[in-house]
Amino acid sequence: MTTTTEAPHAPAPSPGAPEGRRVRTGWSLPLPDRVPRPTWSPAALALGIVGVALGLVTNWIVLAAGGAVSLAAIAVWIRELRHDLA
């Protein structure tokens, strides 16, 4: 019994693919090649939305705090995305 190190149906490296990535014939690489950095902004926005919802049934101070957290999270998230796209 012989063993081979290559898979029998492995595609050859594509001439236009960066860093020798293998792409099947007729396929292309998925876009975008750059992925935005991880951020805490979505979690902070969710917390702010929960604060707003909780403030609607409890106290206006909780509502205001939830709204402030939501607006701050949206502002930070947009700023980070604009920085990543630049």
LOTOR-916470 format. One record per residue (C-alpha): residue number from 1; residue in three letters; chain; x negated, y negated, z. Coordinates in Angstrom, 3 decimals. Layout:
N
r pos=NUM	code=ALA	unit=A	c1=X	c2=Y	c3=Z .
...
// end
This chain:
86
r pos=1	code=MET	unit=A	c1=0.000	c2=0.000	c3=0.000 .
r pos=2	code=THR	unit=A	c1=-1.365	c2=-3.391	c3=-0.954 .
r pos=3	code=THR	unit=A	c1=-0.563	c2=-6.684	c3=0.678 .
r pos=4	code=THR	unit=A	c1=-0.562	c2=-10.046	c3=-1.002 .
r pos=5	code=THR	unit=A	c1=-0.899	c2=-13.429	c3=0.585 .
r pos=6	code=GLU	unit=A	c1=1.361	c2=-15.205	c3=-1.906 .
r pos=7	code=ALA	unit=A	c1=5.092	c2=-14.773	c3=-2.192 .
r pos=8	code=PRO	unit=A	c1=5.990	c2=-13.198	c3=-5.541 .
r pos=9	code=HIS	unit=A	c1=8.439	c2=-15.971	c3=-6.503 .
r pos=10	code=ALA	unit=A	c1=6.679	c2=-18.994	c3=-5.021 .
r pos=11	code=PRO	unit=A	c1=6.924	c2=-21.997	c3=-7.345 .
r pos=12	code=ALA	unit=A	c1=3.731	c2=-23.544	c3=-8.610 .
r pos=13	code=PRO	unit=A	c1=2.708	c2=-27.009	c3=-7.400 .
r pos=14	code=SER	unit=A	c1=4.424	c2=-29.660	c3=-9.485 .
r pos=15	code=PRO	unit=A	c1=2.166	c2=-32.069	c3=-11.357 .
r pos=16	code=GLY	unit=A	c1=4.017	c2=-35.179	c3=-10.114 .
r pos=17	code=ALA	unit=A	c1=4.566	c2=-33.994	c3=-6.551 .
r pos=18	code=PRO	unit=A	c1=2.506	c2=-35.751	c3=-3.865 .
r pos=19	code=GLU	unit=A	c1=-0.040	c2=-33.769	c3=-1.845 .
r pos=20	code=GLY	unit=A	c1=0.546	c2=-30.629	c3=-3.872 .
r pos=21	code=ARG	unit=A	c1=4.123	c2=-30.134	c3=-2.693 .
r pos=22	code=ARG	unit=A	c1=5.899	c2=-27.306	c3=-4.422 .
r pos=23	code=VAL	unit=A	c1=9.079	c2=-28.219	c3=-6.256 .
r pos=24	code=ARG	unit=A	c1=11.232	c2=-25.805	c3=-8.233 .
r pos=25	code=THR	unit=A	c1=11.606	c2=-26.369	c3=-11.946 .
r pos=26	code=GLY	unit=A	c1=14.332	c2=-28.938	c3=-12.618 .
r pos=27	code=TRP	unit=A	c1=14.383	c2=-30.130	c3=-8.993 .
r pos=28	code=SER	unit=A	c1=13.021	c2=-33.342	c3=-7.557 .
r pos=29	code=LEU	unit=A	c1=11.805	c2=-34.400	c3=-4.124 .
r pos=30	code=PRO	unit=A	c1=14.482	c2=-35.736	c3=-1.770 .
r pos=31	code=LEU	unit=A	c1=14.555	c2=-39.466	c3=-1.122 .
r pos=32	code=PRO	unit=A	c1=13.683	c2=-41.433	c3=0.938 .
r pos=33	code=ASP	unit=A	c1=10.125	c2=-40.321	c3=1.486 .
r pos=34	code=ARG	unit=A	c1=9.955	c2=-42.638	c3=4.497 .
r pos=35	code=VAL	unit=A	c1=12.224	c2=-41.949	c3=7.449 .
r pos=36	code=PRO	unit=A	c1=12.997	c2=-44.727	c3=9.967 .
r pos=37	code=ARG	unit=A	c1=11.390	c2=-44.434	c3=13.386 .
r pos=38	code=PRO	unit=A	c1=13.435	c2=-42.920	c3=16.218 .
r pos=39	code=THR	unit=A	c1=15.285	c2=-45.509	c3=18.296 .
r pos=40	code=TRP	unit=A	c1=17.416	c2=-45.750	c3=21.426 .
r pos=41	code=SER	unit=A	c1=19.784	c2=-48.266	c3=19.850 .
r pos=42	code=PRO	unit=A	c1=22.531	c2=-45.786	c3=18.838 .
r pos=43	code=ALA	unit=A	c1=22.661	c2=-44.406	c3=22.384 .
r pos=44	code=ALA	unit=A	c1=22.780	c2=-47.925	c3=23.828 .
r pos=45	code=LEU	unit=A	c1=25.571	c2=-48.837	c3=21.412 .
r pos=46	code=ALA	unit=A	c1=27.546	c2=-45.766	c3=22.488 .
r pos=47	code=LEU	unit=A	c1=27.054	c2=-46.722	c3=26.132 .
r pos=48	code=GLY	unit=A	c1=28.264	c2=-50.243	c3=25.366 .
r pos=49	code=ILE	unit=A	c1=31.366	c2=-48.946	c3=23.602 .
r pos=50	code=VAL	unit=A	c1=32.136	c2=-46.739	c3=26.592 .
r pos=51	code=GLY	unit=A	c1=31.685	c2=-49.797	c3=28.808 .
r pos=52	code=VAL	unit=A	c1=34.128	c2=-51.792	c3=26.703 .
r pos=53	code=ALA	unit=A	c1=36.689	c2=-48.976	c3=26.790 .
r pos=54	code=LEU	unit=A	c1=36.259	c2=-48.570	c3=30.536 .
r pos=55	code=GLY	unit=A	c1=36.504	c2=-52.324	c3=31.014 .
r pos=56	code=LEU	unit=A	c1=39.839	c2=-52.417	c3=29.205 .
r pos=57	code=VAL	unit=A	c1=41.387	c2=-50.278	c3=31.920 .
r pos=58	code=THR	unit=A	c1=39.417	c2=-51.456	c3=34.961 .
r pos=59	code=ASN	unit=A	c1=37.820	c2=-54.880	c3=35.205 .
r pos=60	code=TRP	unit=A	c1=36.889	c2=-57.747	c3=32.880 .
r pos=61	code=ILE	unit=A	c1=33.318	c2=-57.749	c3=34.267 .
r pos=62	code=VAL	unit=A	c1=32.807	c2=-54.178	c3=33.027 .
r pos=63	code=LEU	unit=A	c1=34.316	c2=-55.205	c3=29.694 .
r pos=64	code=ALA	unit=A	c1=31.915	c2=-58.146	c3=29.388 .
r pos=65	code=ALA	unit=A	c1=28.921	c2=-56.016	c3=30.350 .
r pos=66	code=GLY	unit=A	c1=29.881	c2=-53.351	c3=27.802 .
r pos=67	code=GLY	unit=A	c1=30.318	c2=-55.985	c3=25.119 .
r pos=68	code=ALA	unit=A	c1=26.925	c2=-57.511	c3=25.929 .
r pos=69	code=VAL	unit=A	c1=25.216	c2=-54.115	c3=25.778 .
r pos=70	code=SER	unit=A	c1=26.953	c2=-53.350	c3=22.478 .
r pos=71	code=LEU	unit=A	c1=25.936	c2=-56.643	c3=20.878 .
r pos=72	code=ALA	unit=A	c1=22.358	c2=-56.328	c3=22.119 .
r pos=73	code=ALA	unit=A	c1=22.108	c2=-52.757	c3=20.806 .
r pos=74	code=ILE	unit=A	c1=23.450	c2=-53.785	c3=17.393 .
r pos=75	code=ALA	unit=A	c1=20.974	c2=-56.679	c3=17.201 .
r pos=76	code=VAL	unit=A	c1=18.008	c2=-54.479	c3=18.153 .
r pos=77	code=TRP	unit=A	c1=19.082	c2=-51.728	c3=15.766 .
r pos=78	code=ILE	unit=A	c1=19.400	c2=-54.133	c3=12.822 .
r pos=79	code=ARG	unit=A	c1=16.049	c2=-55.749	c3=13.651 .
r pos=80	code=GLU	unit=A	c1=14.329	c2=-52.345	c3=13.775 .
r pos=81	code=LEU	unit=A	c1=15.876	c2=-51.237	c3=10.479 .
r pos=82	code=ARG	unit=A	c1=14.867	c2=-54.477	c3=8.766 .
r pos=83	code=HIS	unit=A	c1=11.321	c2=-54.045	c3=10.088 .
r pos=84	code=ASP	unit=A	c1=11.167	c2=-50.425	c3=8.839 .
r pos=85	code=LEU	unit=A	c1=12.436	c2=-51.371	c3=5.374 .
r pos=86	code=ALA	unit=A	c1=10.007	c2=-54.275	c3=4.957 .
// end
